[in-house]
Amino acid sequence: MSTESYIRDPRFEAHGCAIKWRPDIPAVWFTREELPEVLNQWDWSDTFMIHHHAQFDSFIESHHYGIHPKAIGCTLAMARLLLGNHIPVSLDSVRKHFGLPLKTTPYNLFDGKHWHELTPAVQKMVADGACDEVESIWKIFNLLARDFPKSQYAVIDIMNRMFVEPRLQGDIDVFARLWESENKKKVDILAQLGITEAHLQSADVFADLLRQYGVEPAVKDGKNGDIYAFAKTDPFMVELQEHEDETVQALAAARLDVKSTIQQTRAATLGWMARRGPLTVYLRPYGAKTTRPSGGDRSNFLNLKRDDPDFVDPTKGVNIKQGICAPDGYLLAPIDSSQLECRMVNYVAGQNDVVENFRLGRDPYVMVASAFYGHPVTKKDHPEERQVGKIIELQSGYGSGGEKIRATLRTKAGILITPQEGVKARDAYRDTHPAVTDYWKEAGRMIARLAGGDPLQWGPVTIRDHRIWLPNGAPLIYDTLEYHRPEPDEPNLKDFERDGYWRVRTRKGWERLYGSKLVENVCQALAWVVVSDAMMRVHQMGYRILNAPYDELTGAHPERWTRAGASGAMQGRDAPVTRLGAGSSARLRGRVVGEV
């Protein structure tokens, strides 16, 4: 079960709760029967409540007990930022990191049991273990607080409230239609090809099916030897969708559609959630290595699919964002930081002509489009060519090669170009952005400084102690950075990497680090500094922040503010519409959407 469905389930029942009221008072255990009266006696309007995994504990408090403290803290989030998200940050792991003894709570003795089913001895062990955990959370908080950026307490609080005090409403009918649409699409594809889903779910059967059409499947290295390269991002599958035989193209598309059920499963998840109550937005603060949040609880609100307003395909059907609505009496205000990462990479690299185009409101995509096509391109006269320029500009700032540009053009806009044209697109970007390409090289030299050396100010960030310190005081952690000398048979090596390359450990294993990759890390982190600072300012103005998908903030304000003429820039731009994903008005510049 997800955290949300578990806590909202009618069968949920608390055993009790350990609480440390003040630093000088030991933690105390209260039984389920004692909790309501105890909790109702406290003044929560002036209380900072600290948990380890605050979404879980705080949602129990808000949903079952009506507890809403002034601020919510989370040592799990603090540990993720300061210790790194490449290592476990469970309470036991953090206790071990700080030299504290492991937990004593006997989870195996009470899991799935009601309080009255436990023996008095086990009940005492549970109570003592809970008090011990609370005491350790207080110790860990004080240890982490020494280096934790003060501004980030507000970020944690805002993100936790997205989950524990949910406001977004879900339209069950929209989610149901989306599920049915996705299911019908798969059925139609299979019927058209005269095959069953089993042909496509099984890698071996699908491989044999391809061989019937004269295509030998590509393979790649897996954990236990070679496996078929049938993932959506594998170059083989990308090329297969552009095969000269239309039947082979359809097979590849069908394989990806049948295997990739994210829209269908997400529609089902949100539909069931909407039946239980408002939509709980679960974001892990600092879940990504760039300090950006990551999605969680089986519902990734960071990655709700939306159409590019510059290239809308009317055949795509229902947009899942259309099922996400404002609470009664409110309007949603999605505030989009337009082209934020693109602006950031050009700014920090000193690509001043591109920065000036953004500053003056000129079309930022026609320069590279014109370089690619060899003639002047405008949005009015050459919309598709301008769209190619947009994707090249937004895609290439982190060193993308021709194949990656080709894949993005195909998946984002349905535009097919040849491998030679992919290389031409890559070169068009690099020729028109010399400062950016120089910045990649500079970043490559900075990796050695990151591995060791004196502190160095690098533009808006500081390199010190195997970390890159951001302007808000948060670190990008590279403690595991090392120079690796590969074995001769190491797979997927580029020629320039055979003598050695830098790499860093992540949760998924070792990842190569090179100049343009480091630029990507830094620019995404700086973009989140901008967005999170804006989130705090908007919150201080009295708006509720209900989601923060990457470079966008979803706020809410009372409908009467707009109708009374008190919303400033938000008034008078467009008539409010009913859904978050309804047309281009979800991209704002002062537009309001989402009236229920």
C-alpha positions in Angstrom: 0.0 0.0 0.0 1.1 3.6 -0.5 1.5 5.8 2.5 -1.7 7.7 1.5 -3.8 4.6 1.1 -2.5 3.0 4.2 -3.2 6.0 6.5 -6.6 6.7 4.9 -7.7 3.1 5.0 -10.7 2.6 7.4 -8.8 -0.2 9.1 -5.9 2.0 10.2 -5.5 2.2 13.9 -2.6 3.8 15.9 -1.0 1.9 18.7 0.1 5.0 20.4 2.7 7.8 20.0 5.9 8.9 21.7 6.3 12.7 22.0 9.2 14.8 23.3 7.5 18.1 24.1 10.5 20.2 25.0 14.4 19.7 24.8 14.6 19.3 28.6 11.7 16.8 29.0 12.2 13.1 28.2 10.0 11.5 25.5 6.7 10.1 26.8 4.6 7.3 25.5 0.8 7.8 25.1 -1.6 5.0 24.2 -4.2 5.2 21.4 -6.9 6.0 24.0 -4.9 8.8 25.6 -3.8 10.5 22.4 -6.8 12.6 21.4 -7.1 14.4 24.7 -3.3 14.8 25.0 -2.9 16.3 21.5 -5.9 18.6 21.8 -4.4 20.3 24.9 -1.4 21.6 23.1 -1.1 24.9 21.2 -0.1 23.8 17.7 -0.3 27.3 16.3 3.1 28.1 17.7 4.8 24.6 17.5 7.7 23.3 15.3 7.0 19.6 15.0 10.0 17.4 14.0 9.8 13.9 12.5 11.9 11.5 10.6 9.8 11.0 7.5 7.4 13.7 8.2 4.9 12.8 5.4 4.0 9.6 7.3 3.8 10.9 10.8 2.3 14.3 10.0 -0.4 12.8 7.7 -1.5 10.6 10.6 -1.7 13.7 12.8 -3.6 15.8 10.3 -5.9 13.1 8.9 -6.8 11.3 12.2 -6.3 13.9 14.9 -6.7 17.3 13.1 -3.2 18.4 14.2 -1.7 21.2 12.1 1.5 22.6 13.6 2.9 26.0 12.7 5.9 24.4 11.0 6.8 20.8 10.1 10.4 19.6 10.2 12.0 16.4 8.9 15.4 14.9 9.8 15.0 12.5 6.9 15.0 15.4 4.4 17.8 17.2 6.3 19.9 14.1 6.2 19.2 13.6 2.5 20.6 17.1 1.8 23.6 17.1 4.0 24.7 13.4 3.9 23.7 12.7 0.3 20.9 10.8 -1.3 23.2 8.2 -2.7 23.3 6.5 0.7 20.5 5.2 2.9 19.0 7.8 5.2 16.6 5.7 7.2 16.6 6.5 11.0 18.8 3.5 11.7 21.2 4.5 9.0 21.5 8.1 10.2 21.8 6.9 13.8 24.7 4.7 12.7 26.3 7.6 10.8 26.4 9.7 14.0 27.5 6.8 16.2 24.2 6.3 17.9 23.0 2.8 18.8 20.6 1.1 16.5 16.8 1.1 17.2 15.4 -1.2 19.7 11.7 -1.1 18.6 10.6 -4.8 18.0 8.7 -4.2 14.7 8.6 -8.0 14.0 6.5 -8.5 17.2 3.7 -6.1 16.4 3.6 -5.7 12.7 0.0 -6.2 11.5 -1.4 -6.6 15.1 -3.8 -4.5 17.1 -2.6 -3.0 20.4 -4.8 -5.3 22.5 -3.3 -8.4 20.7 0.2 -7.6 22.1 1.3 -9.0 25.4 2.2 -6.4 28.2 5.9 -7.2 27.7 5.7 -6.4 24.0 3.6 -3.3 24.6 6.4 -2.0 26.9 9.0 -2.8 24.3 7.1 -0.9 21.7 6.6 2.1 24.0 10.3 2.1 25.1 11.4 1.7 21.5 9.3 4.6 20.3 10.6 6.9 23.1 14.1 5.9 22.2 13.5 6.8 18.5 12.1 10.2 19.4 15.1 11.0 21.6 17.4 10.0 18.7 15.4 12.2 16.3 16.0 15.2 18.6 19.7 14.4 18.8 20.0 14.0 15.0 18.1 17.2 14.4 20.6 19.2 16.5 23.6 17.5 14.8 22.2 18.3 11.3 21.0 21.8 12.3 24.7 22.9 12.7 25.2 22.9 8.9 21.6 23.0 7.6 20.7 26.1 5.6 18.2 28.1 7.6 16.1 28.9 4.5 15.5 25.3 3.7 13.3 24.7 6.8 10.6 26.6 5.0 11.1 24.4 1.8 10.6 21.2 3.9 7.5 22.6 5.6 5.9 23.7 2.3 6.6 20.4 0.6 5.3 18.3 3.5 2.0 20.3 3.6 1.4 19.4 -0.1 1.0 15.8 1.2 -0.3 16.1 4.8 -2.7 19.0 4.2 -3.9 18.1 0.6 -6.1 20.5 -1.3 -6.1 19.4 -5.0 -9.3 17.6 -6.1 -9.3 14.8 -8.6 -11.9 14.3 -11.3 -12.6 10.6 -11.2 -14.4 10.6 -14.6 -11.3 12.1 -16.4 -9.0 9.5 -14.8 -11.4 6.7 -15.8 -11.6 8.0 -19.4 -7.8 8.2 -19.6 -7.5 4.6 -18.4 -10.0 3.4 -20.9 -8.3 5.4 -23.7 -4.9 3.9 -23.0 -6.3 0.4 -22.7 -8.2 0.8 -26.0 -5.1 2.1 -27.8 -3.2 -1.1 -26.8 -6.0 -3.4 -27.9 -6.4 -1.6 -31.3 -2.6 -1.9 -32.0 -2.6 -5.6 -31.2 -5.6 -6.3 -33.4 -4.2 -4.3 -36.2 -1.0 -6.4 -36.2 -2.8 -9.7 -35.6 -0.8 -10.5 -32.5 -1.5 -10.9 -28.8 0.0 -9.0 -25.8 2.1 -12.0 -24.9 4.0 -11.6 -28.1 5.1 -8.2 -26.9 5.5 -8.7 -23.2 8.0 -11.5 -23.7 11.4 -10.3 -24.9 12.2 -13.7 -26.5 8.9 -13.9 -28.4 9.2 -10.3 -29.5 12.7 -11.0 -30.7 11.5 -13.9 -32.8 8.7 -11.8 -34.2 11.2 -9.2 -35.3 13.3 -11.9 -37.0 10.3 -12.9 -39.0 10.5 -9.5 -40.6 14.2 -9.7 -41.2 15.4 -7.7 -38.2 18.0 -9.1 -35.9 17.5 -7.7 -32.4 20.3 -5.8 -30.7 21.6 -6.8 -27.3 23.3 -5.0 -24.4 25.0 -5.8 -21.2 22.8 -6.9 -18.3 23.4 -8.0 -14.8 23.7 -11.7 -15.8 25.0 -11.4 -19.3 23.6 -10.0 -22.6 19.9 -8.9 -22.7 17.9 -7.6 -25.6 18.1 -3.8 -26.1 14.3 -3.3 -26.0 14.1 -0.4 -23.5 12.4 2.8 -24.8 15.7 4.7 -24.5 17.9 2.1 -26.3 19.1 3.4 -29.7 18.0 0.1 -31.3 14.3 0.8 -30.3 14.7 4.4 -31.4 15.9 3.3 -34.8 13.3 0.5 -35.0 10.5 3.1 -34.9 12.0 4.7 -38.1 12.5 1.4 -39.9 11.7 1.4 -43.7 9.2 -1.4 -43.1 6.0 0.1 -41.7 5.1 -3.2 -40.0 8.3 -3.2 -38.1 7.7 0.4 -37.1 4.2 -0.6 -35.8 5.7 -3.6 -33.9 8.2 -1.3 -32.1 5.5 1.2 -31.3 3.2 -1.6 -30.0 6.0 -3.1 -27.9 6.6 0.3 -26.2 3.0 1.1 -25.8 2.2 -2.3 -24.2 5.2 -2.2 -21.9 5.0 1.5 -21.0 1.8 1.7 -19.0 2.7 4.7 -16.9 -0.2 6.8 -18.0 -2.7 4.0 -17.4 -1.3 3.0 -14.0 -1.0 6.7 -12.9 -4.7 7.3 -14.0 -5.7 4.4 -11.8 -3.6 5.6 -8.9 -5.1 9.1 -9.0 -8.6 7.8 -9.5 -8.5 5.6 -6.4 -6.8 8.4 -4.5 -9.6 10.9 -5.5 -12.2 8.4 -4.1 -10.5 8.6 -0.7 -10.1 12.4 -0.5 -8.0 15.3 -1.9 -5.0 14.4 -4.0 -1.9 14.0 -1.7 1.2 15.4 -3.5 4.2 13.4 -2.3 7.5 15.1 -3.0 10.8 14.0 -1.5 12.8 17.1 -0.6 16.3 16.9 -2.1 15.4 13.5 -3.6 17.6 14.2 -6.7 21.3 14.6 -6.5 20.9 18.2 -7.8 18.8 18.9 -4.5 15.6 19.1 -6.6 12.7 17.1 -5.2 11.8 13.7 -6.5 8.4 12.0 -6.7 7.2 9.2 -4.4 4.4 7.2 -2.9 3.6 5.6 -6.3 2.3 8.8 -7.7 4.8 11.1 -9.3 3.3 14.6 -9.4 6.5 15.9 -10.9 6.0 14.2 -14.2 2.3 14.6 -15.2 2.4 14.5 -18.9 1.4 17.7 -20.7 1.4 18.8 -24.3 3.9 21.4 -25.7 1.7 24.4 -26.6 4.0 25.0 -29.6 3.3 21.5 -31.0 0.0 20.1 -29.9 -1.1 16.7 -31.3 -4.9 16.6 -31.1 -4.9 12.8 -31.4 -3.2 12.4 -28.0 -6.6 12.3 -26.3 -7.2 13.0 -22.6 -4.5 14.9 -20.7 -4.1 13.6 -17.2 -3.6 17.1 -15.9 -7.2 17.8 -16.9 -8.2 15.6 -14.0 -6.5 17.8 -11.4 -8.7 20.6 -10.1 -8.7 23.4 -7.6 -10.5 23.1 -4.2 -14.0 24.6 -4.0 -13.9 28.4 -4.1 -10.3 28.6 -5.3 -8.4 29.0 -8.6 -5.1 27.3 -9.5 -2.3 29.5 -10.6 0.5 27.5 -12.3 3.6 29.8 -12.4 6.1 28.6 -15.0 9.7 29.7 -15.0 10.0 29.7 -18.8 13.1 28.0 -20.3 14.8 28.3 -16.9 17.5 25.7 -17.4 18.2 27.1 -20.9 18.5 30.6 -19.6 20.7 29.4 -16.7 23.3 27.5 -18.8 23.7 30.4 -21.2 23.9 32.9 -18.2 26.6 31.0 -16.2 28.5 30.2 -19.4 28.5 33.9 -20.5 26.7 33.3 -23.8 25.6 36.9 -23.7 23.9 37.1 -27.1 21.5 34.4 -26.1 20.9 35.9 -22.7 20.2 39.2 -24.3 17.6 37.6 -26.6 15.8 36.3 -23.6 16.1 39.6 -21.8 14.6 41.5 -24.7 11.9 39.1 -25.4 13.2 38.0 -28.8 12.5 34.5 -30.1 15.3 32.4 -28.5 15.0 29.5 -30.9 15.3 31.0 -34.4 19.1 31.6 -34.3 20.0 27.9 -34.0 17.1 27.0 -36.4 18.5 29.3 -39.0 22.0 27.9 -38.5 20.6 24.4 -39.0 18.5 25.1 -42.1 20.9 27.6 -43.7 18.3 30.3 -44.1 16.4 32.8 -41.9 13.7 31.0 -39.8 10.7 32.8 -38.2 7.9 31.4 -36.1 5.3 32.8 -38.4 6.6 31.6 -41.7 8.4 28.4 -40.6 6.6 27.0 -37.6 8.0 23.4 -37.9 11.5 24.6 -38.6 11.3 26.9 -35.6 10.1 24.0 -33.5 13.2 22.0 -34.5 15.2 25.0 -33.4 13.4 25.1 -30.1 14.2 21.4 -29.4 17.8 21.8 -30.4 18.2 24.9 -28.1 16.5 23.3 -25.1 18.1 19.9 -25.6 21.7 20.7 -26.4 22.9 22.8 -23.5 24.3 19.8 -21.7 26.3 18.4 -24.6 23.7 16.2 -26.4 25.0 14.5 -29.5 23.2 14.0 -32.8 21.4 10.7 -31.8 20.0 12.2 -28.7 18.7 15.3 -30.6 17.1 13.0 -33.2 15.4 11.0 -30.5 14.0 14.1 -28.7 12.7 15.5 -32.0 10.9 12.3 -32.7 9.4 11.8 -29.2 8.6 15.4 -28.4 7.5 16.7 -31.8 7.1 13.7 -34.1 9.8 15.1 -36.4 12.2 12.7 -38.1 15.7 13.6 -39.2 18.5 11.5 -40.5 21.7 10.6 -38.5 23.6 13.1 -40.7 21.1 15.8 -39.9 21.4 14.9 -36.2 25.1 15.7 -36.4 24.3 18.8 -38.3 21.9 19.9 -35.5 24.5 19.2 -32.9 27.1 21.3 -34.8 24.6 24.1 -35.4 24.1 24.5 -31.6 27.8 24.4 -30.8 28.7 26.8 -33.6 26.2 29.3 -32.3 27.0 28.8 -28.6 30.8 28.9 -28.3 30.8 30.1 -24.7 28.6 27.2 -23.7 31.0 24.7 -25.3 33.9 26.4 -23.6 32.0 26.2 -20.3 31.8 22.4 -20.7 35.6 22.2 -21.1 36.0 24.5 -18.0 33.7 22.2 -16.0 35.8 19.2 -17.1 38.8 20.9 -15.4 36.8 21.7 -12.3 36.2 17.9 -11.7 39.8 17.5 -10.7 39.5 20.5 -8.2 36.3 18.9 -6.9 38.3 15.7 -6.2 40.7 17.7 -4.0 42.4 21.0 -3.7 41.9 24.5 -2.3 38.5 26.1 -2.2 37.5 27.8 -5.5 34.8 30.2 -6.4 33.3 29.1 -9.7 30.7 31.6 -10.9 27.8 31.5 -8.5 29.0 28.4 -6.7 31.9 27.4 -4.5 33.9 24.2 -4.8 35.1 23.0 -1.4 35.6 19.7 0.5 34.3 17.5 -2.4 31.2 19.6 -2.6 29.7 22.3 -4.8 28.1 24.8 -2.5 25.0 26.6 -4.0 24.1 30.2 -3.2 21.4 29.0 -0.8 23.9 27.1 1.3 22.9 23.6 0.0 25.7 21.3 -1.2 26.0 19.0 -4.2 27.9 16.1 -2.8 30.7 14.3 -4.6 32.3 12.4 -1.8 32.6 9.2 -3.9 34.3 10.9 -6.9 37.2 8.9 -8.2 39.3 8.5 -11.3 38.6 5.1 -12.7 41.0 3.1 -15.0 38.8 0.6 -16.8 39.5 -2.9 -17.7 40.1 -3.5 -21.5 36.7 -5.4 -21.8 34.6 -2.8 -19.9 31.5 -2.2 -22.1 30.3 1.0 -23.7 33.6 2.8 -23.5 34.3 5.8 -25.7 37.7 6.0 -27.2 38.8 8.9 -25.0 37.7 7.0 -21.9 39.9 3.9 -22.4 42.8 5.4 -20.5 40.5 6.5 -17.6 37.6 8.7 -16.6 36.0 10.3 -13.6 33.0 8.6 -12.0 30.8 9.1 -8.9 28.6 6.6 -7.1 24.8 7.1 -7.1 22.0 5.0 -5.8 22.0 3.1 -9.1 25.7 2.4 -9.2 28.7 4.2 -10.7 28.0 7.1 -13.1 30.5 8.7 -15.4 31.2 12.4 -14.7 32.5 14.7 -17.4 32.3 18.4 -18.2 28.9 18.8 -19.7 27.4 16.4 -17.1 28.8 18.5 -14.3 27.3 21.6 -16.1 23.9 19.8 -16.1 24.2 19.1 -12.4 25.1 22.6 -11.5 22.5 24.3 -13.8 19.6 22.1 -12.6 20.7 22.8 -9.0 20.8 26.6 -9.6 17.4 26.4 -11.3 16.0 24.8 -8.2 17.5 27.5 -6.1 15.5 30.0 -8.2 12.3 28.1 -8.0 12.5 27.2 -4.3 13.3 30.8 -3.4 10.2 31.9 -5.5 8.2 29.2 -3.7 9.0 30.7 -0.3 8.2 34.2 -1.5 4.8 33.2 -2.9 4.1 31.2 0.3 4.9 34.3 2.4 2.4 36.3 0.3 -0.3 34.0 1.5 -0.7 31.7 -1.4 -0.9 27.9 -0.9 1.7 26.0 -3.0 0.1 22.7 -3.9 2.8 21.2 -6.2 6.3 22.1 -7.5 6.9 20.2 -10.7 10.5 21.1 -11.6 10.4 24.7 -13.0 6.8 25.3 -12.2 4.8 26.2 -9.1 1.2 25.3 -8.7 -0.4 27.8 -6.3 -4.0 28.4 -5.3 -5.8 31.6 -4.3 -9.4 32.4 -3.4 -11.6 32.9 -6.4 -13.1 36.1 -4.9 -9.6 37.8 -5.1 -9.8 37.7 -8.9 -13.4 38.8 -9.1 -12.8 41.6 -6.6 -9.9 42.9 -8.7 -7.3 42.2 -6.0 -5.1 39.7 -7.8 -2.9 42.2 -9.6 -1.2 40.7 -12.6 -3.5 37.7 -12.5 -6.6 39.7 -13.3 -8.0 40.3 -16.8 -5.6 38.1 -18.8 -7.8 35.1 -19.6 -11.1 33.7 -18.4 -10.5 31.0 -15.8 -10.9 27.5 -17.1 -11.8 24.4 -15.3 -8.7 22.2 -15.4 -5.0 22.4 -14.7 -4.2 21.0 -18.1 -6.7 22.9 -20.2 -4.8 24.4 -23.1 -1.9 26.8 -23.0 -3.2 28.8 -20.1 -1.5 26.3 -17.8 1.7 28.0 -18.7 0.6 31.3 -17.1 2.4 34.6 -17.3 -0.4 35.9 -15.1 -3.1 33.5 -16.2 -5.3 31.7 -13.7 -6.8 28.2 -14.2 -8.6 25.5 -12.3 -12.0 26.7 -11.0 -14.1 23.8 -9.7 
